Amino acid sequence: MARLVSTYSQLREAARRHLERVLSGGQEGQGMVEYGLILVLIAVVVVLILGTIGSRINDVFSNVSNGLAT
C-alpha cells in the first residue's frame, strides 16, 4: 500500500510540474506576441508618417546637400 501511495505522489508531482511548465510557457509566448504587435504598430505609424511628410524631408536633405556642395 505504501508503494502505491508513493507512486501516486510521484505521478501527481510530475503532472503538477508539467502543468506549471505548460502554463508558464504560454505566458511567455503571449508576451512575445504582444511585443510583435507593438512593433508592427510602430512600423505602420512610421510608414504613414514618412509617406505623409516624406517629400518635405527629401527636399530638406536635397537643400542641405546642395548647400554643402557649393
PQR file with spaces between the fields and no chain letter, atoms N, CA, C, O and H, PARSE charges and radii, in Angstrom:
ATOM       1  N    MET     1       0.827   -1.196    0.000 -0.4000 1.5000
ATOM       2  CA   MET     1       0.000    0.000    0.000 -0.0000 2.0000
ATOM       3  C    MET     1       0.869    1.256    0.000  0.5500 1.7000
ATOM       4  O    MET     1       0.544    2.236   -0.670 -0.5500 1.4000
ATOM       5  N    ALA     2       1.960    1.228    0.742 -0.4000 1.5000
ATOM       6  CA   ALA     2       2.854    2.383    0.799 -0.0000 2.0000
ATOM       7  C    ALA     2       3.469    2.647   -0.572  0.5500 1.7000
ATOM       8  O    ALA     2       3.671    3.795   -0.969 -0.5500 1.4000
ATOM       9  H    ALA     2       2.223    0.432    1.286  0.4000 1.0000
ATOM      10  N    ARG     3       3.761    1.567   -1.283 -0.4000 1.5000
ATOM      11  CA   ARG     3       4.346    1.719   -2.610 -0.0000 2.0000
ATOM      12  C    ARG     3       3.340    2.385   -3.562  0.5500 1.7000
ATOM      13  O    ARG     3       3.729    3.218   -4.381 -0.5500 1.4000
ATOM      14  H    ARG     3       3.597    0.635   -0.961  0.4000 1.0000
ATOM      15  N    LEU     4       2.087    2.036   -3.465 -0.4000 1.5000
ATOM      16  CA   LEU     4       1.042    2.623   -4.288 -0.0000 2.0000
ATOM      17  C    LEU     4       0.888    4.112   -3.990  0.5500 1.7000
ATOM      18  O    LEU     4       0.727    4.917   -4.907 -0.5500 1.4000
ATOM      19  H    LEU     4       1.771    1.360   -2.799  0.4000 1.0000
ATOM      20  N    VAL     5       0.939    4.480   -2.704 -0.4000 1.5000
ATOM      21  CA   VAL     5       0.835    5.893   -2.312 -0.0000 2.0000
ATOM      22  C    VAL     5       2.043    6.663   -2.820  0.5500 1.7000
ATOM      23  O    VAL     5       1.906    7.793   -3.288 -0.5500 1.4000
ATOM      24  H    VAL     5       1.070    3.826   -1.959  0.4000 1.0000
ATOM      25  N    SER     6       3.223    6.065   -2.734 -0.4000 1.5000
ATOM      26  CA   SER     6       4.443    6.703   -3.218 -0.0000 2.0000
ATOM      27  C    SER     6       4.377    6.925   -4.728  0.5500 1.7000
ATOM      28  O    SER     6       4.739    7.999   -5.211 -0.5500 1.4000
ATOM      29  H    SER     6       3.335    5.147   -2.354  0.4000 1.0000
ATOM      30  N    THR     7       3.926    5.936   -5.465 -0.4000 1.5000
ATOM      31  CA   THR     7       3.804    6.060   -6.912 -0.0000 2.0000
ATOM      32  C    THR     7       2.792    7.138   -7.275  0.5500 1.7000
ATOM      33  O    THR     7       3.018    7.938   -8.183 -0.5500 1.4000
ATOM      34  H    THR     7       3.633    5.064   -5.072  0.4000 1.0000
ATOM      35  N    TYR     8       1.678    7.151   -6.558 -0.4000 1.5000
ATOM      36  CA   TYR     8       0.658    8.164   -6.791 -0.0000 2.0000
ATOM      37  C    TYR     8       1.220    9.559   -6.541  0.5500 1.7000
ATOM      38  O    TYR     8       0.965   10.472   -7.327 -0.5500 1.4000
ATOM      39  H    TYR     8       1.495    6.501   -5.820  0.4000 1.0000
ATOM      40  N    SER     9       1.974    9.740   -5.469 -0.4000 1.5000
ATOM      41  CA   SER     9       2.563   11.043   -5.141 -0.0000 2.0000
ATOM      42  C    SER     9       3.553   11.481   -6.211  0.5500 1.7000
ATOM      43  O    SER     9       3.591   12.653   -6.586 -0.5500 1.4000
ATOM      44  H    SER     9       2.181    8.999   -4.830  0.4000 1.0000
ATOM      45  N    GLN    10       4.344   10.553   -6.697 -0.4000 1.5000
ATOM      46  CA   GLN    10       5.312   10.881   -7.741 -0.0000 2.0000
ATOM      47  C    GLN    10       4.611   11.297   -9.029  0.5500 1.7000
ATOM      48  O    GLN    10       5.006   12.274   -9.666 -0.5500 1.4000
ATOM      49  H    GLN    10       4.313    9.601   -6.393  0.4000 1.0000
ATOM      50  N    LEU    11       3.579   10.564   -9.410 -0.4000 1.5000
ATOM      51  CA   LEU    11       2.838   10.901  -10.620 -0.0000 2.0000
ATOM      52  C    LEU    11       2.131   12.252  -10.486  0.5500 1.7000
ATOM      53  O    LEU    11       2.100   13.045  -11.427 -0.5500 1.4000
ATOM      54  H    LEU    11       3.258    9.771   -8.893  0.4000 1.0000
ATOM      55  N    ARG    12       1.573   12.495   -9.318 -0.4000 1.5000
ATOM      56  CA   ARG    12       0.896   13.770   -9.086 -0.0000 2.0000
ATOM      57  C    ARG    12       1.889   14.928   -9.160  0.5500 1.7000
ATOM      58  O    ARG    12       1.585   15.968   -9.745 -0.5500 1.4000
ATOM      59  H    ARG    12       1.598   11.851   -8.553  0.4000 1.0000
ATOM      60  N    GLU    13       3.069   14.755   -8.575 -0.4000 1.5000
ATOM      61  CA   GLU    13       4.094   15.796   -8.609 -0.0000 2.0000
ATOM      62  C    GLU    13       4.594   16.024  -10.038  0.5500 1.7000
ATOM      63  O    GLU    13       4.806   17.168  -10.440 -0.5500 1.4000
ATOM      64  H    GLU    13       3.315   13.910   -8.100  0.4000 1.0000
ATOM      65  N    ALA    14       4.782   14.960  -10.798 -0.4000 1.5000
ATOM      66  CA   ALA    14       5.216   15.086  -12.191 -0.0000 2.0000
ATOM      67  C    ALA    14       4.165   15.818  -13.016  0.5500 1.7000
ATOM      68  O    ALA    14       4.504   16.658  -13.849 -0.5500 1.4000
ATOM      69  H    ALA    14       4.610   14.031  -10.471  0.4000 1.0000
ATOM      70  N    ALA    15       2.905   15.507  -12.792 -0.4000 1.5000
ATOM      71  CA   ALA    15       1.817   16.174  -13.511 -0.0000 2.0000
ATOM      72  C    ALA    15       1.758   17.651  -13.143  0.5500 1.7000
ATOM      73  O    ALA    15       1.522   18.495  -14.007 -0.5500 1.4000
ATOM      74  H    ALA    15       2.629   14.824  -12.115  0.4000 1.0000
ATOM      75  N    ARG    16       1.967   17.968  -11.879 -0.4000 1.5000
ATOM      76  CA   ARG    16       1.955   19.367  -11.436 -0.0000 2.0000
ATOM      77  C    ARG    16       3.081   20.151  -12.086  0.5500 1.7000
ATOM      78  O    ARG    16       2.869   21.273  -12.548 -0.5500 1.4000
ATOM      79  H    ARG    16       2.158   17.282  -11.177  0.4000 1.0000
ATOM      80  N    ARG    17       4.294   19.567  -12.128 -0.4000 1.5000
ATOM      81  CA   ARG    17       5.432   20.242  -12.759 -0.0000 2.0000
ATOM      82  C    ARG    17       5.180   20.460  -14.250  0.5500 1.7000
ATOM      83  O    ARG    17       5.484   21.520  -14.796 -0.5500 1.4000
ATOM      84  H    ARG    17       4.467   18.656  -11.752  0.4000 1.0000
ATOM      85  N    HIS    18       4.621   19.438  -14.897 -0.4000 1.5000
ATOM      86  CA   HIS    18       4.322   19.561  -16.323 -0.0000 2.0000
ATOM      87  C    HIS    18       3.295   20.664  -16.568  0.5500 1.7000
ATOM      88  O    HIS    18       3.448   21.462  -17.492 -0.5500 1.4000
ATOM      89  H    HIS    18       4.374   18.577  -14.453  0.4000 1.0000
ATOM      90  N    LEU    19       2.266   20.709  -15.754 -0.4000 1.5000
ATOM      91  CA   LEU    19       1.232   21.725  -15.896 -0.0000 2.0000
ATOM      92  C    LEU    19       1.804   23.126  -15.683  0.5500 1.7000
ATOM      93  O    LEU    19       1.453   24.054  -16.412 -0.5500 1.4000
ATOM      94  H    LEU    19       2.142   20.061  -15.003  0.4000 1.0000
ATOM      95  N    GLU    20       2.673   23.284  -14.700 -0.4000 1.5000
ATOM      96  CA   GLU    20       3.299   24.587  -14.463 -0.0000 2.0000
ATOM      97  C    GLU    20       4.148   24.998  -15.652  0.5500 1.7000
ATOM      98  O    GLU    20       4.137   26.163  -16.048 -0.5500 1.4000
ATOM      99  H    GLU    20       2.958   22.530  -14.109  0.4000 1.0000
ATOM     100  N    ARG    21       4.891   24.042  -16.232 -0.4000 1.5000
ATOM     101  CA   ARG    21       5.717   24.336  -17.394 -0.0000 2.0000
ATOM     102  C    ARG    21       4.861   24.772  -18.575  0.5500 1.7000
ATOM     103  O    ARG    21       5.195   25.731  -19.269 -0.5500 1.4000
ATOM     104  H    ARG    21       4.900   23.095  -15.910  0.4000 1.0000
ATOM     105  N    VAL    22       3.771   24.075  -18.798 -0.4000 1.5000
ATOM     106  CA   VAL    22       2.888   24.393  -19.923 -0.0000 2.0000
ATOM     107  C    VAL    22       2.257   25.764  -19.727  0.5500 1.7000
ATOM     108  O    VAL    22       2.201   26.564  -20.661 -0.5500 1.4000
ATOM     109  H    VAL    22       3.500   23.296  -18.234  0.4000 1.0000
ATOM     110  N    LEU    23       1.785   26.033  -18.527 -0.4000 1.5000
ATOM     111  CA   LEU    23       1.123   27.308  -18.282 -0.0000 2.0000
ATOM     112  C    LEU    23       2.097   28.472  -18.339  0.5500 1.7000
ATOM     113  O    LEU    23       1.756   29.520  -18.886 -0.5500 1.4000
ATOM     114  H    LEU    23       1.831   25.383  -17.768  0.4000 1.0000
ATOM     115  N    SER    24       3.277   28.327  -17.802 -0.4000 1.5000
ATOM     116  CA   SER    24       4.239   29.425  -17.845 -0.0000 2.0000
ATOM     117  C    SER    24       4.748   29.634  -19.258  0.5500 1.7000
ATOM     118  O    SER    24       5.032   30.769  -19.640 -0.5500 1.4000
ATOM     119  H    SER    24       3.554   27.475  -17.358  0.4000 1.0000
ATOM     120  N    GLY    25       4.873   28.571  -20.048 -0.4000 1.5000
ATOM     121  CA   GLY    25       5.309   28.708  -21.432 -0.0000 2.0000
ATOM     122  C    GLY    25       4.310   29.482  -22.260  0.5500 1.7000
ATOM     123  O    GLY    25       4.701   30.236  -23.151 -0.5500 1.4000
ATOM     124  H    GLY    25       4.643   27.649  -19.738  0.4000 1.0000
ATOM     125  N    GLY    26       3.034   29.313  -21.988 -0.4000 1.5000
ATOM     126  CA   GLY    26       2.005   30.036  -22.715 -0.0000 2.0000
ATOM     127  C    GLY    26       2.062   31.523  -22.457  0.5500 1.7000
ATOM     128  O    GLY    26       1.790   32.322  -23.353 -0.5500 1.4000
ATOM     129  H    GLY    26       2.717   28.700  -21.264  0.4000 1.0000
ATOM     130  N    GLN    27       2.413   31.903  -21.242 -0.4000 1.5000
ATOM     131  CA   GLN    27       2.509   33.315  -20.912 -0.0000 2.0000
ATOM     132  C    GLN    27       3.695   33.955  -21.616  0.5500 1.7000
ATOM     133  O    GLN    27       3.600   35.100  -22.058 -0.5500 1.4000
ATOM     134  H    GLN    27       2.634   31.254  -20.514  0.4000 1.0000
ATOM     135  N    GLU    28       4.814   33.240  -21.729 -0.4000 1.5000
ATOM     136  CA   GLU    28       5.972   33.787  -22.430 -0.0000 2.0000
ATOM     137  C    GLU    28       5.625   34.005  -23.892  0.5500 1.7000
ATOM     138  O    GLU    28       5.980   35.039  -24.460 -0.5500 1.4000
ATOM     139  H    GLU    28       4.892   32.310  -21.370  0.4000 1.0000
ATOM     140  N    GLY    29       4.946   33.061  -24.507 -0.4000 1.5000
ATOM     141  CA   GLY    29       4.549   33.198  -25.899 -0.0000 2.0000
ATOM     142  C    GLY    29       3.589   34.352  -26.093  0.5500 1.7000
ATOM     143  O    GLY    29       3.655   35.065  -27.094 -0.5500 1.4000
ATOM     144  H    GLY    29       4.658   32.222  -24.046  0.4000 1.0000
ATOM     145  N    GLN    30       2.701   34.532  -25.138 -0.4000 1.5000
ATOM     146  CA   GLN    30       1.752   35.636  -25.213 -0.0000 2.0000
ATOM     147  C    GLN    30       2.493   36.959  -25.151  0.5500 1.7000
ATOM     148  O    GLN    30       2.155   37.893  -25.878 -0.5500 1.4000
ATOM     149  H    GLN    30       2.647   33.952  -24.325  0.4000 1.0000
ATOM     150  N    GLY    31       3.489   37.050  -24.300 -0.4000 1.5000
ATOM     151  CA   GLY    31       4.276   38.281  -24.198 -0.0000 2.0000
ATOM     152  C    GLY    31       5.004   38.593  -25.489  0.5500 1.7000
ATOM     153  O    GLY    31       5.073   39.751  -25.900 -0.5500 1.4000
ATOM     154  H    GLY    31       3.763   36.291  -23.710  0.4000 1.0000
ATOM     155  N    MET    32       5.549   37.569  -26.135 -0.4000 1.5000
ATOM     156  CA   MET    32       6.255   37.770  -27.391 -0.0000 2.0000
ATOM     157  C    MET    32       5.291   38.240  -28.483  0.5500 1.7000
ATOM     158  O    MET    32       5.645   39.083  -29.307 -0.5500 1.4000
ATOM     159  H    MET    32       5.493   36.628  -25.801  0.4000 1.0000
ATOM     160  N    VAL    33       4.089   37.700  -28.486 -0.4000 1.5000
ATOM     161  CA   VAL    33       3.094   38.138  -29.471 -0.0000 2.0000
ATOM     162  C    VAL    33       2.738   39.590  -29.236  0.5500 1.7000
ATOM     163  O    VAL    33       2.593   40.350  -30.193 -0.5500 1.4000
ATOM     164  H    VAL    33       3.801   37.015  -27.816  0.4000 1.0000
ATOM     165  N    GLU    34       2.595   39.988  -27.993 -0.4000 1.5000
ATOM     166  CA   GLU    34       2.274   41.379  -27.686 -0.0000 2.0000
ATOM     167  C    GLU    34       3.386   42.308  -28.141  0.5500 1.7000
ATOM     168  O    GLU    34       3.110   43.364  -28.710 -0.5500 1.4000
ATOM     169  H    GLU    34       2.712   39.370  -27.215  0.4000 1.0000
ATOM     170  N    TYR    35       4.648   41.934  -27.900 -0.4000 1.5000
ATOM     171  CA   TYR    35       5.773   42.750  -28.368 -0.0000 2.0000
ATOM     172  C    TYR    35       5.775   42.830  -29.892  0.5500 1.7000
ATOM     173  O    TYR    35       6.049   43.888  -30.460 -0.5500 1.4000
ATOM     174  H    TYR    35       4.872   41.076  -27.437  0.4000 1.0000
ATOM     175  N    GLY    36       5.477   41.736  -30.543 -0.4000 1.5000
ATOM     176  CA   GLY    36       5.420   41.733  -32.003 -0.0000 2.0000
ATOM     177  C    GLY    36       4.350   42.667  -32.524  0.5500 1.7000
ATOM     178  O    GLY    36       4.575   43.401  -33.486 -0.5500 1.4000
ATOM     179  H    GLY    36       5.255   40.877  -30.082  0.4000 1.0000
ATOM     180  N    LEU    37       3.176   42.644  -31.890 -0.4000 1.5000
ATOM     181  CA   LEU    37       2.094   43.540  -32.317 -0.0000 2.0000
ATOM     182  C    LEU    37       2.456   45.005  -32.103  0.5500 1.7000
ATOM     183  O    LEU    37       2.116   45.859  -32.921 -0.5500 1.4000
ATOM     184  H    LEU    37       2.992   42.048  -31.108  0.4000 1.0000
ATOM     185  N    ILE    38       3.137   45.290  -31.013 -0.4000 1.5000
ATOM     186  CA   ILE    38       3.571   46.670  -30.757 -0.0000 2.0000
ATOM     187  C    ILE    38       4.559   47.113  -31.828  0.5500 1.7000
ATOM     188  O    ILE    38       4.469   48.233  -32.330 -0.5500 1.4000
ATOM     189  H    ILE    38       3.413   44.596  -30.348  0.4000 1.0000
ATOM     190  N    LEU    39       5.511   46.232  -32.184 -0.4000 1.5000
ATOM     191  CA   LEU    39       6.482   46.583  -33.222 -0.0000 2.0000
ATOM     192  C    LEU    39       5.805   46.807  -34.569  0.5500 1.7000
ATOM     193  O    LEU    39       6.184   47.718  -35.305 -0.5500 1.4000
ATOM     194  H    LEU    39       5.584   45.322  -31.776  0.4000 1.0000
ATOM     195  N    VAL    40       4.815   45.995  -34.898 -0.4000 1.5000
ATOM     196  CA   VAL    40       4.085   46.173  -36.154 -0.0000 2.0000
ATOM     197  C    VAL    40       3.344   47.504  -36.141  0.5500 1.7000
ATOM     198  O    VAL    40       3.336   48.221  -37.142 -0.5500 1.4000
ATOM     199  H    VAL    40       4.507   45.255  -34.300  0.4000 1.0000
ATOM     200  N    LEU    41       2.727   47.833  -35.024 -0.4000 1.5000
ATOM     201  CA   LEU    41       2.014   49.106  -34.921 -0.0000 2.0000
ATOM     202  C    LEU    41       2.969   50.281  -35.096  0.5500 1.7000
ATOM     203  O    LEU    41       2.646   51.238  -35.799 -0.5500 1.4000
ATOM     204  H    LEU    41       2.734   47.250  -34.211  0.4000 1.0000
ATOM     205  N    ILE    42       4.136   50.220  -34.468 -0.4000 1.5000
ATOM     206  CA   ILE    42       5.127   51.287  -34.605 -0.0000 2.0000
ATOM     207  C    ILE    42       5.581   51.394  -36.059  0.5500 1.7000
ATOM     208  O    ILE    42       5.710   52.500  -36.585 -0.5500 1.4000
ATOM     209  H    ILE    42       4.398   49.442  -33.897  0.4000 1.0000
ATOM     210  N    ALA    43       5.823   50.260  -36.714 -0.4000 1.5000
ATOM     211  CA   ALA    43       6.255   50.277  -38.108 -0.0000 2.0000
ATOM     212  C    ALA    43       5.198   50.909  -39.006  0.5500 1.7000
ATOM     213  O    ALA    43       5.531   51.685  -39.901 -0.5500 1.4000
ATOM     214  H    ALA    43       5.719   49.361  -36.287  0.4000 1.0000
ATOM     215  N    VAL    44       3.933   50.585  -38.777 -0.4000 1.5000
ATOM     216  CA   VAL    44       2.849   51.166  -39.584 -0.0000 2.0000
ATOM     217  C    VAL    44       2.785   52.676  -39.384  0.5500 1.7000
ATOM     218  O    VAL    44       2.609   53.422  -40.347 -0.5500 1.4000
ATOM     219  H    VAL    44       3.662   49.955  -38.050  0.4000 1.0000
ATOM     220  N    VAL    45       2.924   53.127  -38.152 -0.4000 1.5000
ATOM     221  CA   VAL    45       2.882   54.568  -37.874 -0.0000 2.0000
ATOM     222  C    VAL    45       4.049   55.277  -38.553  0.5500 1.7000
ATOM     223  O    VAL    45       3.870   56.347  -39.135 -0.5500 1.4000
ATOM     224  H    VAL    45       3.066   52.521  -37.370  0.4000 1.0000
ATOM     225  N    VAL    46       5.242   54.688  -38.484 -0.4000 1.5000
ATOM     226  CA   VAL    46       6.413   55.297  -39.126 -0.0000 2.0000
ATOM     227  C    VAL    46       6.213   55.380  -40.638  0.5500 1.7000
ATOM     228  O    VAL    46       6.514   56.406  -41.247 -0.5500 1.4000
ATOM     229  H    VAL    46       5.387   53.819  -38.012  0.4000 1.0000
ATOM     230  N    VAL    47       5.714   54.318  -41.240 -0.4000 1.5000
ATOM     231  CA   VAL    47       5.476   54.322  -42.686 -0.0000 2.0000
ATOM     232  C    VAL    47       4.453   55.394  -43.054  0.5500 1.7000
ATOM     233  O    VAL    47       4.639   56.110  -44.038 -0.5500 1.4000
ATOM     234  H    VAL    47       5.470   53.484  -40.745  0.4000 1.0000
ATOM     235  N    LEU    48       3.389   55.515  -42.286 -0.4000 1.5000
ATOM     236  CA   LEU    48       2.381   56.537  -42.568 -0.0000 2.0000
ATOM     237  C    LEU    48       2.951   57.946  -42.434  0.5500 1.7000
ATOM     238  O    LEU    48       2.667   58.819  -43.254 -0.5500 1.4000
ATOM     239  H    LEU    48       3.237   54.934  -41.487  0.4000 1.0000
ATOM     240  N    ILE    49       3.752   58.161  -41.400 -0.4000 1.5000
ATOM     241  CA   ILE    49       4.354   59.491  -41.202 -0.0000 2.0000
ATOM     242  C    ILE    49       5.315   59.815  -42.333  0.5500 1.7000
ATOM     243  O    ILE    49       5.278   60.913  -42.888 -0.5500 1.4000
ATOM     244  H    ILE    49       3.983   57.452  -40.734  0.4000 1.0000
ATOM     245  N    LEU    50       6.181   58.856  -42.679 -0.4000 1.5000
ATOM     246  CA   LEU    50       7.125   59.112  -43.760 -0.0000 2.0000
ATOM     247  C    LEU    50       6.420   59.276  -45.099  0.5500 1.7000
ATOM     248  O    LEU    50       6.863   60.061  -45.938 -0.5500 1.4000
ATOM     249  H    LEU    50       6.211   57.964  -42.228  0.4000 1.0000
ATOM     250  N    GLY    51       5.344   58.556  -45.306 -0.4000 1.5000
ATOM     251  CA   GLY    51       4.572   58.731  -46.533 -0.0000 2.0000
ATOM     252  C    GLY    51       3.933   60.095  -46.614  0.5500 1.7000
ATOM     253  O    GLY    51       3.803   60.662  -47.699 -0.5500 1.4000
ATOM     254  H    GLY    51       4.984   57.919  -44.624  0.4000 1.0000
ATOM     255  N    THR    52       3.534   60.625  -45.476 -0.4000 1.5000
ATOM     256  CA   THR    52       2.874   61.930  -45.435 -0.0000 2.0000
ATOM     257  C    THR    52       3.864   63.073  -45.608  0.5500 1.7000
ATOM     258  O    THR    52       3.602   64.003  -46.370 -0.5500 1.4000
ATOM     259  H    THR    52       3.640   60.164  -44.594  0.4000 1.0000
ATOM     260  N    ILE    53       4.990   63.019  -44.917 -0.4000 1.5000
ATOM     261  CA   ILE    53       5.934   64.139  -44.956 -0.0000 2.0000
ATOM     262  C    ILE    53       7.249   63.756  -45.637  0.5500 1.7000
ATOM     263  O    ILE    53       8.248   64.465  -45.510 -0.5500 1.4000
ATOM     264  H    ILE    53       5.203   62.263  -44.298  0.4000 1.0000
ATOM     265  N    GLY    54       7.246   62.650  -46.349 -0.4000 1.5000
ATOM     266  CA   GLY    54       8.475   62.170  -46.990 -0.0000 2.0000
ATOM     267  C    GLY    54       9.045   63.132  -48.012  0.5500 1.7000
ATOM     268  O    GLY    54      10.260   63.319  -48.074 -0.5500 1.4000
ATOM     269  H    GLY    54       6.435   62.074  -46.452  0.4000 1.0000
ATOM     270  N    SER    55       8.183   63.750  -48.820 -0.4000 1.5000
ATOM     271  CA   SER    55       8.680   64.666  -49.855 -0.0000 2.0000
ATOM     272  C    SER    55       9.310   65.906  -49.227  0.5500 1.7000
ATOM     273  O    SER    55      10.300   66.429  -49.738 -0.5500 1.4000
ATOM     274  H    SER    55       7.195   63.598  -48.770  0.4000 1.0000
ATOM     275  N    ARG    56       8.741   66.373  -48.128 -0.4000 1.5000
ATOM     276  CA   ARG    56       9.323   67.536  -47.437 -0.0000 2.0000
ATOM     277  C    ARG    56      10.704   67.197  -46.887  0.5500 1.7000
ATOM     278  O    ARG    56      11.634   67.997  -46.992 -0.5500 1.4000
ATOM     279  H    ARG    56       7.937   65.949  -47.713  0.4000 1.0000
ATOM     280  N    ILE    57      10.833   66.013  -46.303 -0.4000 1.5000
ATOM     281  CA   ILE    57      12.129   65.589  -45.766 -0.0000 2.0000
ATOM     282  C    ILE    57      13.135   65.451  -46.895  0.5500 1.7000
ATOM     283  O    ILE    57      14.295   65.830  -46.737 -0.5500 1.4000
ATOM     284  H    ILE    57      10.077   65.363  -46.217  0.4000 1.0000
ATOM     285  N    ASN    58      12.709   64.917  -48.032 -0.4000 1.5000
ATOM     286  CA   ASN    58      13.588   64.784  -49.188 -0.0000 2.0000
ATOM     287  C    ASN    58      14.067   66.152  -49.659  0.5500 1.7000
ATOM     288  O    ASN    58      15.242   66.315  -49.985 -0.5500 1.4000
ATOM     289  H    ASN    58      11.766   64.610  -48.160  0.4000 1.0000
ATOM     290  N    ASP    59      13.176   67.131  -49.698 -0.4000 1.5000
ATOM     291  CA   ASP    59      13.548   68.489  -50.099 -0.0000 2.0000
ATOM     292  C    ASP    59      14.567   69.087  -49.140  0.5500 1.7000
ATOM     293  O    ASP    59      15.520   69.735  -49.572 -0.5500 1.4000
ATOM     294  H    ASP    59      12.221   66.998  -49.433  0.4000 1.0000
ATOM     295  N    VAL    60      14.374   68.876  -47.845 -0.4000 1.5000
ATOM     296  CA   VAL    60      15.313   69.414  -46.851 -0.0000 2.0000
ATOM     297  C    VAL    60      16.692   68.807  -47.048  0.5500 1.7000
ATOM     298  O    VAL    60      17.688   69.530  -47.049 -0.5500 1.4000
ATOM     299  H    VAL    60      13.600   68.349  -47.494  0.4000 1.0000
ATOM     300  N    PHE    61      16.766   67.487  -47.217 -0.4000 1.5000
ATOM     301  CA   PHE    61      18.066   66.858  -47.415 -0.0000 2.0000
ATOM     302  C    PHE    61      18.702   67.282  -48.736  0.5500 1.7000
ATOM     303  O    PHE    61      19.923   67.421  -48.818 -0.5500 1.4000
ATOM     304  H    PHE    61      15.956   66.900  -47.217  0.4000 1.0000
ATOM     305  N    SER    62      17.904   67.486  -49.750 -0.4000 1.5000
ATOM     306  CA   SER    62      18.441   67.958  -51.023 -0.0000 2.0000
ATOM     307  C    SER    62      19.025   69.358  -50.878  0.5500 1.7000
ATOM     308  O    SER    62      20.100   69.646  -51.403 -0.5500 1.4000
ATOM     309  H    SER    62      16.913   67.374  -49.684  0.4000 1.0000
ATOM     310  N    ASN    63      18.316   70.222  -50.168 -0.4000 1.5000
ATOM     311  CA   ASN    63      18.816   71.593  -49.928 -0.0000 2.0000
ATOM     312  C    ASN    63      20.118   71.567  -49.149  0.5500 1.7000
ATOM     313  O    ASN    63      21.053   72.298  -49.475 -0.5500 1.4000
ATOM     314  H    ASN    63      17.442   69.987  -49.741  0.4000 1.0000
ATOM     315  N    VAL    64      20.186   70.731  -48.121 -0.4000 1.5000
ATOM     316  CA   VAL    64      21.408   70.629  -47.324 -0.0000 2.0000
ATOM     317  C    VAL    64      22.547   70.095  -48.181  0.5500 1.7000
ATOM     318  O    VAL    64      23.665   70.607  -48.124 -0.5500 1.4000
ATOM     319  H    VAL    64      19.427   70.137  -47.856  0.4000 1.0000
ATOM     320  N    SER    65      22.266   69.075  -48.970 -0.4000 1.5000
ATOM     321  CA   SER    65      23.286   68.502  -49.843 -0.0000 2.0000
ATOM     322  C    SER    65      23.781   69.508  -50.856  0.5500 1.7000
ATOM     323  O    SER    65      24.986   69.596  -51.094 -0.5500 1.4000
ATOM     324  H    SER    65      21.357   68.660  -49.017  0.4000 1.0000
ATOM     325  N    ASN    66      22.870   70.281  -51.467 -0.4000 1.5000
ATOM     326  CA   ASN    66      23.264   71.302  -52.429 -0.0000 2.0000
ATOM     327  C    ASN    66      24.049   72.420  -51.752  0.5500 1.7000
ATOM     328  O    ASN    66      24.980   72.973  -52.336 -0.5500 1.4000
ATOM     329  H    ASN    66      21.891   70.209  -51.273  0.4000 1.0000
ATOM     330  N    GLY    67      23.672   72.750  -50.524 -0.4000 1.5000
ATOM     331  CA   GLY    67      24.397   73.783  -49.781 -0.0000 2.0000
ATOM     332  C    GLY    67      25.804   73.354  -49.421  0.5500 1.7000
ATOM     333  O    GLY    67      26.714   74.183  -49.409 -0.5500 1.4000
ATOM     334  H    GLY    67      22.916   72.301  -50.049  0.4000 1.0000
ATOM     335  N    LEU    68      26.004   72.081  -49.127 -0.4000 1.5000
ATOM     336  CA   LEU    68      27.338   71.591  -48.792 -0.0000 2.0000
ATOM     337  C    LEU    68      28.218   71.456  -50.035  0.5500 1.7000
ATOM     338  O    LEU    68      29.442   71.561  -49.953 -0.5500 1.4000
ATOM     339  H    LEU    68      25.265   71.408  -49.137  0.4000 1.0000
ATOM     340  N    ALA    69      27.587   71.224  -51.181 -0.4000 1.5000
ATOM     341  CA   ALA    69      28.345   71.028  -52.422 -0.0000 2.0000
ATOM     342  C    ALA    69      28.933   72.328  -52.936  0.5500 1.7000
ATOM     343  O    ALA    69      29.937   72.306  -53.648 -0.5500 1.4000
ATOM     344  H    ALA    69      26.593   71.138  -51.247  0.4000 1.0000
ATOM     345  N    THR    70      28.325   73.473  -52.588 -0.4000 1.5000
ATOM     346  CA   THR    70      28.825   74.747  -53.101 -0.0000 2.0000
ATOM     347  C    THR    70      29.833   75.377  -52.205  0.5500 1.7000
ATOM     348  O    THR    70      30.342   76.456  -52.510 -0.5500 1.4000
ATOM     349  H    THR    70      27.510   73.490  -52.009  0.4000 1.0000
